[in-house]
Amino acid sequence: MFDNLSDRLEGAFKTFTGDNKITEINVATSLKEIRRALVAADVNYKIAKEFTENVKAKALGTQNVLNAVKPGQLMVKIVQDELTELMGGQAAGINIKGKPAVILIAGLQGSGKTTFTGKLALHLKEKRKLKVLVTACDVYRPAAINQLTVLAEQVGAGIYKEPENKNPVEIALNAIAHAQDEKYDVVIVDTAGRLSVDEKMMQEISDVRDAISPNETLFVVDSMTGQDAVNTAKAFNDRINYDGVVLTKLDGDTRGGAALSVKYTVGKPIKFISTGETLNTMDVFHPERMAQRILGMGDIISFVERAQDQFDEVEAKRLEKKIKKNKFDFDDFLGQLNQLKKMGDIKSLLNMIPGMKKMMKDVDIDNSAFSKVESIIQSMTPEERGNPGLMSLSRKKRIARGCGQGMEDVNRFIKQFEQMSKMMHKMSNNPAMAGMAGSMKGRGKRR
């Protein structure tokens, strides 16, 4: 996500290397590259031109004011502020009111509406502690009803469906009545998509919206379609006047044009972003954090928030005691690995850490990278997983045969595990590190 744009912007800021002040010449050179970078990221030329004009005005306005700040650093700050403003300025909340609150989900086929419906249900259930009912109103794609049913079961939400009914307005109204009877707090209505914008689709979604009067209407956009996504978003908004945009597939090979352009073009905020298929890979959209990611600064706040969502204080205390006694075992390691995977796509997580994006640029990492380690641990007996010191040559050979890997892979992992365990034990008995850990726990509690 945004890799090419980030690289090109970094190159644009290098024009200030060696300069001790901002001038019209170095600003013009930098802005030329910034404009090219934005257009290459599939941002409309008019938007790119206006963006660079705003940056120019602010940069030249500081010529005689901030002598203590290096020109390159100042330019980065100005571009960061302008990117934040371009994408909406600040996070936009979702409107949850009424008994039940009603949320309508719209978008083209393949944009990720149904998956997002499941993710939103999980978000409202875990973050807001609400009782959620999801409603299957896609009457054209049979798999949509089955998919939503599975997702509802996974997140612990209720599901309303009428497989034989082909009238989405009736289904939506019946779902709301059912939600009132069963005391649900929120009803999320998943609607049908089409391969392109057409009158039949627009009329149907308009009829559903008029019938149920949703508190919130969200338009789901596949960010990989770039500027086309922005044009589609505008067409839908002109017809149904939705409240916010959801950008999906931001972990894919996307240039970023949709994220950068949709707020400017449509005038509606991006409310959520989605970065994967797993149900916990949805985040509230924070323009300032996204601007930092684009500029290679990472997003440590979102990283910590995801970590805290998976933080189990009881389990953490148990592990702390085991580590101090140097009793950390393979079962503990596997548990921590699964906890890390629950935080989302590994590469996306690493990109949130400042400086890590640049370091990992040419490294291909995904969640499958852990499968080799998992297979090794799962090929051990319960006794071996609980007692790392039992690893004899014969046991290693058996484990290698069991997981279908070479002895060198098994030996390498066990050696790395031993080194990691020693380091963790050493750190746990360091008073300074113990104090730091206590501080982090305190932050987690106050959240």
Helices and strands as residue ranges (DSSP letters): H 3-13, G 14-16, H 24-40, H 45-61, H 71-86, E 101-107, H 113-127, E 132-137, H 142-155, E 158-160, H 168-181, E 186-191, H 199-212, E 216-222, G 223-225, H 227-240, E 244-248, H 257-266, E 270-274, E 282-284, H 287-294, H 300-309, H 313-324, H 330-342, H 346-351, H 356-359, G 367-370, H 371-378, H 382-386, G 388-390, H 393-403, H 407-428, H 431-446
